[in-house]
Structures are given as structure tokens and as C-alpha cells.
Amino acid sequence: AYWAFNMVANFAYSRWDLVGEDVQRRISQTEQRFFKEVVDADTEATKRLAAGQAPSVVGKYLSDYSIATADALVDNWVDLFPELFVTYRDYLVCPPQPTPPAPPDRPGPPYCRSQGYSDSWYAKLVEETGDKYLVPTGDQKMQRLSLNKLRTASAGMSLDIVAEVAKAEAKASKVAPRLLRA
């Protein structure tokens, strides 16, 4: 069981701002389900004891419930890791695709959106690199070349990702947002 929980935890550590909400939701849903199931199991055990069932049989019922619940929890967490891994990859968020209407159909390509970096990261980049990545603002030809380079480097990416890359370049190089419309 340790490795199942540890895989999720280690994946989530560096991406908590993206992954945390899903992990917390899964924990909360699991806890709520367990709270209800334990009350139901205790009620059932009390009924069995009141009906004269031997304490050892009721104890086995409760032990079986506990083992099955623990096994299901581990299985659930093993399933959570690939779910998170596929949804939150390369700092993109790619929600699951809807199930195709017919079994032989395959889902289309995922729609992914880039999360970019925080404003503090962009400020640190500018602070540490100075004008190394600064795109000249007065030279229209250089602006067009920079934008073409961005488009070429972003070939095959969704438009949202290209826009996010352009925003990142604009923030990092202190370029006016008008470049994004070119």
C-alpha cells in the first residue's frame, strides 16, 4: 500500500498548485464514503449480535469488511496515479476525453491548456537575465522574426498553448502585448 500512496504524493509535491484540488477531492470523497460505510457496517454488526450470531462470526464480518475496504482504497489510489499523470503532464492540464459514442471509435486528441509560470518566476527570469531575451520593440522586422520563431517552435501545439507561450515570451522579455496580435 505504501508505494501506491507514495507515487501519488511524490507526483503531487512539485505540482500541488495544479494537482492538489483533485487529490483533496479524492481524499474527501473517500473519507465521506468510509464514514457512511463504517456506520452501516457497525449497524449490521449490532443487528447480527442482537440476532444471536456468535461474536467470532460478527468479528469475521467486520474483519472482512475492513480488509476489502483497505484493498479497494489501495486499488483506488493505484488508479489515481495514472489519472493524474495523464491529466497533469508537462505543466499542461489535459482533462479526460469523453467516451466515444461507439466502441470502435477512438477519442480525439486531448484538449490541453498550458498553466504557464507565476509572475514571480517571470520577474526572476528578467532579473537574472537582464535584456538577454528582450525582443527589440522599435524594429518591426525583428518583432516579426521573433513571432515567426515562436510560431515555428510551437508547431503542432494547440492555439491555447501557442498563446500561452507568446504570453510567456512577452512577460519574460518585457514585450508589449501588441506582439501577441501580430
C-alpha positions as CSV (number, residue, x, y, z in Angstrom):
1,A,0.0,0.0,0.0
2,Y,2.9,2.4,0.8
3,W,4.1,2.6,-2.8
4,A,0.6,3.4,-4.1
5,F,0.2,6.4,-1.8
6,N,3.8,7.4,-2.2
7,M,3.5,7.6,-6.0
8,V,0.6,10.0,-5.8
9,A,2.3,12.0,-3.1
10,N,5.6,12.3,-5.0
11,F,3.8,13.3,-8.2
12,A,1.8,15.9,-6.4
13,Y,4.6,17.5,-4.4
14,S,6.0,19.6,-7.3
15,R,2.6,20.2,-8.9
16,W,0.4,20.9,-5.9
17,D,-0.9,24.1,-7.3
18,L,-2.3,22.1,-10.2
19,V,-2.9,18.6,-8.7
20,G,-3.9,19.5,-5.1
21,E,-7.5,20.1,-5.7
22,D,-8.0,16.7,-7.4
23,V,-6.1,14.9,-4.7
24,Q,-8.0,16.7,-1.9
25,R,-11.3,16.0,-3.7
26,R,-10.5,12.3,-3.9
27,I,-9.5,12.2,-0.2
28,S,-12.7,13.9,0.8
29,Q,-14.9,11.7,-1.3
30,T,-13.1,8.6,0.1
31,E,-13.5,9.8,3.7
32,Q,-17.1,10.6,3.3
33,R,-17.8,7.2,1.8
34,F,-15.9,5.5,4.6
35,F,-17.8,7.4,7.3
36,K,-21.1,6.2,5.8
37,E,-19.9,2.6,5.2
38,V,-18.5,2.2,8.8
39,V,-21.8,3.4,10.3
40,D,-23.6,0.8,8.0
41,A,-21.1,-2.0,8.9
42,D,-21.4,-1.2,12.7
43,T,-25.2,-1.2,12.4
44,E,-25.1,-4.5,10.6
45,A,-22.8,-6.0,13.2
46,T,-25.0,-4.8,16.0
47,K,-28.1,-6.4,14.3
48,R,-26.2,-9.7,13.9
49,L,-25.1,-9.7,17.5
50,A,-28.7,-8.9,18.6
51,A,-30.0,-11.7,16.4
52,G,-27.7,-14.1,18.3
53,Q,-24.9,-14.5,15.8
54,A,-21.6,-15.6,17.5
55,P,-19.2,-12.7,18.3
56,S,-16.5,-14.6,16.3
57,V,-18.7,-14.6,13.2
58,V,-19.6,-10.9,13.6
59,G,-15.8,-10.2,14.1
60,K,-15.1,-12.1,10.9
61,Y,-17.7,-10.0,9.1
62,L,-16.1,-6.8,10.4
63,S,-12.6,-8.0,9.5
64,D,-13.6,-9.0,6.0
65,Y,-15.2,-5.6,5.6
66,S,-12.0,-3.9,6.8
67,I,-9.8,-5.9,4.5
68,A,-12.0,-5.4,1.4
69,T,-12.2,-1.7,2.2
70,A,-8.4,-1.3,2.6
71,D,-7.8,-3.3,-0.6
72,A,-10.3,-1.1,-2.5
73,L,-8.6,2.0,-1.2
74,V,-5.2,0.9,-2.4
75,D,-6.7,0.0,-5.8
76,N,-8.4,3.4,-6.0
77,W,-5.1,5.1,-5.3
78,V,-3.3,3.0,-7.8
79,D,-5.9,4.1,-10.4
80,L,-5.5,7.8,-9.3
81,F,-1.8,8.0,-10.2
82,P,-2.1,7.4,-14.0
83,E,-5.2,9.6,-14.0
84,L,-3.2,12.5,-12.5
85,F,-0.2,11.7,-14.6
86,V,-2.1,11.9,-17.9
87,T,-4.2,14.9,-16.8
88,Y,-1.2,17.0,-15.5
89,R,1.7,16.4,-17.8
90,D,4.4,18.7,-18.8
91,Y,2.7,21.5,-16.9
92,L,-0.3,21.2,-19.2
93,V,-3.8,20.3,-18.0
94,C,-5.4,17.7,-20.3
95,P,-8.8,16.7,-18.9
96,P,-10.1,13.2,-19.8
97,Q,-11.8,12.9,-23.2
98,P,-15.5,11.9,-23.3
99,T,-16.1,8.3,-24.1
100,P,-16.7,7.8,-27.8
101,P,-20.3,7.0,-28.7
102,A,-19.5,3.7,-30.5
103,P,-17.0,1.1,-29.1
104,P,-14.8,1.1,-32.3
105,D,-14.5,4.9,-32.2
106,R,-11.4,6.4,-30.6
107,P,-11.4,9.6,-28.7
108,G,-10.0,12.6,-30.4
109,P,-6.7,14.3,-29.4
110,P,-6.8,15.8,-26.0
111,Y,-7.5,19.4,-25.4
112,C,-4.7,20.7,-23.2
113,R,-4.2,24.1,-21.7
114,S,-0.9,25.5,-20.5
115,Q,-0.6,26.7,-17.0
116,G,2.4,28.9,-17.6
117,Y,4.5,30.1,-14.8
118,S,3.9,32.5,-12.0
119,D,4.5,36.3,-12.3
120,S,7.3,36.0,-9.7
121,W,9.0,33.4,-12.0
122,Y,8.9,35.8,-14.9
123,A,10.2,38.6,-12.8
124,K,13.0,36.5,-11.6
125,L,13.9,35.5,-15.2
126,V,14.1,39.1,-16.2
127,E,16.1,40.0,-13.1
128,E,18.6,37.2,-13.6
129,T,19.0,37.5,-17.4
130,G,18.6,41.3,-17.9
131,D,17.9,42.0,-21.6
132,K,19.2,38.7,-22.9
133,Y,15.7,37.7,-24.1
134,L,14.5,41.2,-24.8
135,V,12.8,41.5,-28.2
136,P,13.6,44.9,-29.7
137,T,10.4,47.0,-29.7
138,G,11.4,49.6,-32.3
139,D,12.3,47.1,-35.1
140,Q,9.2,45.7,-36.8
141,K,11.3,43.2,-38.8
142,M,12.8,41.8,-35.6
143,Q,9.4,41.6,-34.0
144,R,8.0,39.6,-36.9
145,L,11.1,37.3,-36.9
146,S,10.6,36.7,-33.2
147,L,6.9,35.9,-33.6
148,N,7.7,33.6,-36.6
149,K,10.3,31.8,-34.4
150,L,7.6,31.4,-31.7
151,R,5.1,30.0,-34.2
152,T,7.7,27.6,-35.7
153,A,8.7,26.4,-32.2
154,S,5.1,25.9,-31.3
155,A,4.1,24.0,-34.4
156,G,1.7,21.2,-33.7
157,M,0.6,22.7,-30.4
158,S,-3.0,23.8,-29.7
159,L,-3.7,27.6,-30.2
160,D,-4.1,27.9,-26.4
161,I,-0.6,26.7,-25.9
162,V,0.8,28.9,-28.6
163,A,-0.9,31.9,-26.9
164,E,0.5,30.9,-23.5
165,V,4.0,30.6,-25.0
166,A,3.6,34.0,-26.6
167,K,2.4,35.5,-23.2
168,A,5.4,33.9,-21.5
169,E,7.7,35.3,-24.1
170,A,6.1,38.7,-23.7
171,K,6.3,38.6,-19.9
172,A,9.9,37.4,-19.9
173,S,11.2,39.8,-22.5
174,K,9.0,42.8,-21.4
175,V,7.5,43.0,-24.9
176,A,4.2,44.9,-25.2
177,P,1.1,42.7,-25.6
178,R,0.5,44.1,-29.1
179,L,3.0,41.5,-30.3
180,L,0.5,38.8,-29.4
181,R,-1.9,40.1,-32.0
182,A,0.6,40.2,-34.9
